[in-house]
């Protein structure tokens, strides 16, 4: 028996159109998936975030209140006052200078002779005055002496103004003493001009002792020192005679006039 050929069934071949369709479907699905996934990511990254709440402004800490100054005590009204009268002193004016240096040289020359002298402002000029006297006749006598020196002197007055000295309670004793001393000094210096040097000096010594016993108030130290200077001038007058005595008394009166004019009202 001749060999029989066995016919095996051949596998079916799939057509090329089916494979192409599967590829296209898969590609479309991939594109769609990529599109949706990309859109989701885009929305997440570009989503508008709600604005952050504004930061609250930092309020500065309240400044500490300035310390209150203690209330100042109201000025105390004066407890009282004493009154001093107007006094007149006579002097001899020896010149008036536009250059103050010239006036100063003349003052120095007069003081070297033994008389008190001072400069007095008079507008643009500086007057030079010599001597200090309560009695006009004493000033006239000095004027006559300088007339002989080929000067043109003239007797002038220096007014020591009246004033009231107001005081607090603690200064009462001092101011009352000043009032009494001013009157007592004027009387003593008038007596000294008339030649009663010993009596005037004794009165000054008593004033110095009384002033030293005053309580520490007012210008006590200055007052005591002033009284001592006047007493020293009168002591020189007691040991001198003639013109030297007159000069010492005049210096004492010049001290008194400066002190009286400087008393504060």
C-alpha positions in Angstrom: 0.0 0.0 0.0 1.5 3.2 -1.1 2.2 5.8 1.6 -0.8 8.1 2.1 -0.1 11.8 2.4 -1.5 13.3 5.6 -2.8 16.8 5.2 -2.3 18.8 8.4 -4.5 21.8 8.9 -2.6 25.2 8.4 -3.1 27.9 11.0 -5.4 30.6 10.0 -3.6 33.9 9.3 -5.0 37.0 10.7 -5.6 39.7 8.3 -3.3 42.9 8.4 -6.4 45.2 8.7 -7.2 43.8 12.2 -3.8 44.5 13.6 -3.9 48.0 12.3 -7.2 48.7 14.0 -5.9 47.4 17.3 -2.9 49.7 17.1 -5.0 52.7 16.4 -7.4 52.0 19.2 -4.5 51.6 21.6 -2.9 54.9 20.4 -6.2 56.8 20.8 -6.6 55.5 24.3 -3.0 56.5 25.2 -3.5 60.0 23.8 -6.8 60.4 25.6 -5.3 59.2 28.9 -2.3 61.5 28.5 -4.6 64.4 27.8 -6.8 63.9 30.8 -3.8 63.2 33.1 -2.0 66.4 31.8 -5.1 68.5 32.3 -5.3 67.3 35.9 -1.7 68.1 36.7 -2.1 71.6 35.0 -5.1 72.4 37.1 -3.4 71.4 40.3 -0.3 73.5 39.6 -2.1 76.6 38.2 -4.9 76.7 40.7 -5.3 80.2 42.1 -4.4 80.1 45.8 -6.5 82.2 48.0 -4.7 85.4 49.1 -3.0 85.2 52.4 -4.6 87.3 55.1 -2.8 90.6 55.4 -0.3 90.7 58.2 -1.5 92.6 61.1 0.5 95.9 61.6 2.6 95.8 64.7 1.3 98.4 67.1 4.2 100.3 68.8 4.3 99.8 72.5 2.8 102.7 74.3 5.4 105.1 75.5 5.9 105.2 79.2 4.4 108.3 80.7 7.0 111.0 81.5 7.6 111.3 85.2 5.7 114.1 86.6 7.7 117.0 88.0 7.0 117.9 91.5 4.9 121.0 91.8 7.0 124.0 92.4 6.2 125.9 95.5 4.6 129.2 94.9 6.8 132.2 95.7 6.2 133.2 99.3 4.9 136.7 99.7 7.3 139.1 101.5 6.8 138.9 105.3 7.6 142.6 105.6 9.7 145.5 104.4 11.9 148.3 105.7 12.3 151.7 104.0 15.5 153.7 103.4 15.3 157.4 102.7 16.9 159.3 99.9 20.3 160.7 100.7 22.5 163.3 98.9 26.2 163.3 98.7 28.4 166.1 97.2 31.3 165.4 94.9 33.7 167.4 92.8 33.7 166.7 89.1 37.2 167.2 87.6 36.6 166.3 84.0 34.7 164.4 81.3 36.5 162.2 78.8 35.6 160.6 75.5 38.5 158.1 76.1 37.9 156.0 79.2 41.6 155.4 79.5 42.1 159.1 80.2 39.5 159.0 82.9 41.1 156.0 84.5 44.5 157.7 84.7 43.0 160.7 86.4 41.1 158.5 88.9 44.4 156.8 89.7 46.1 160.1 90.2 43.4 161.4 92.6 43.4 158.2 94.6 47.2 158.4 94.9 46.7 161.9 96.5 44.5 160.3 99.1 41.0 161.3 97.9 38.3 158.8 96.9 37.5 159.0 93.2 35.2 157.2 90.7 34.2 157.1 87.1 30.6 158.0 86.2 29.2 157.2 82.7 27.5 160.2 81.1 26.4 159.3 77.6 29.4 159.0 75.4 31.6 160.5 78.1 33.1 159.3 81.3 33.1 161.8 84.2 35.7 161.8 86.9 34.5 162.7 90.4 36.6 163.2 93.5 35.6 163.2 97.2 32.4 162.3 98.9 30.8 164.7 101.5 27.5 165.2 103.3 28.3 168.9 103.7 28.5 171.0 100.5 31.0 173.3 102.1 33.5 170.4 102.3 33.0 169.8 98.5 33.5 173.5 97.8 36.8 173.5 99.7 38.1 170.5 97.6 37.0 172.3 94.4 39.1 175.3 95.4 42.2 173.1 95.8 41.8 171.6 92.4 41.2 175.0 90.8 44.7 175.9 91.8 45.9 172.9 89.7 44.5 174.7 86.5 41.5 172.4 86.3 37.9 173.5 86.0 36.2 171.5 88.8 32.5 171.8 89.6 30.6 170.6 92.6 27.9 168.0 91.7 25.4 165.9 93.7 25.1 162.2 93.8 21.6 161.1 94.8 21.3 157.8 96.7 17.7 156.8 95.9 15.2 155.9 98.5 14.1 152.2 98.5 12.2 149.6 100.2 13.8 146.3 101.3 11.4 143.4 101.2 12.3 140.4 103.4 11.1 137.0 104.3 10.6 136.0 107.9 14.1 134.6 108.3 15.7 137.8 107.1 13.7 140.1 109.3 16.5 140.7 111.8 19.1 141.4 109.1 16.9 143.9 107.2 15.9 145.7 110.3 19.5 146.0 111.3 20.4 147.4 107.8 17.7 150.0 108.2 19.1 151.1 111.6 22.7 150.9 110.4 22.0 153.1 107.4 20.6 155.9 109.6 23.3 155.4 112.3 26.1 155.5 109.7 24.9 158.7 108.1 24.8 160.4 111.5 28.2 159.1 112.5 29.8 160.3 109.2 28.2 163.7 109.5 29.8 163.9 113.0 33.1 162.8 111.6 33.0 165.5 109.0 32.5 168.0 111.8 35.6 166.7 113.7 33.9 164.2 116.1 36.1 161.3 115.0 36.3 159.4 118.3 32.5 159.4 118.8 31.9 158.3 115.2 34.5 155.5 115.5 33.0 154.2 118.7 29.6 154.1 117.1 31.1 152.0 114.2 32.7 149.6 116.6 29.4 149.0 118.3 27.8 148.4 114.9 30.4 145.8 113.9 29.9 143.9 117.2 26.1 143.9 116.7 26.4 142.8 113.1 28.5 139.9 114.1 25.8 138.6 116.4 23.1 138.6 113.6 21.8 135.2 112.6 23.2 133.7 109.4 20.8 135.3 107.0 20.9 137.8 104.2 24.3 139.3 103.2 25.6 139.2 106.8 29.2 138.5 105.9 29.3 141.4 103.4 27.7 143.7 105.9 30.2 142.9 108.6 33.1 143.4 106.1 31.7 146.7 105.0 31.4 148.1 108.5 34.9 147.0 109.3 36.2 149.0 106.3 34.4 152.1 107.4 35.7 151.7 110.9 39.2 151.3 109.6 38.9 154.6 107.6 37.8 156.4 110.7 40.7 154.8 112.6 43.1 156.4 110.1 41.2 159.7 110.5 41.7 159.5 114.3 45.5 159.2 113.8 45.8 162.0 111.2 45.2 165.7 111.0 44.4 168.4 108.5 43.9 167.2 104.9 44.8 163.6 105.7 42.0 163.5 108.2 39.5 165.0 105.7 40.6 162.4 103.1 40.1 159.5 105.5 36.6 160.7 106.4 35.8 161.2 102.8 36.9 157.6 101.9 34.7 156.3 104.7 31.7 158.2 103.2 32.6 156.9 99.7 32.4 153.4 101.1 29.0 154.1 102.6 27.7 155.6 99.4 28.7 152.5 97.4 27.1 150.2 99.9 23.9 152.2 100.1 23.5 152.4 96.3 24.0 148.6 96.1 21.3 147.6 98.5 18.7 145.6 96.6 15.1 146.7 96.9 
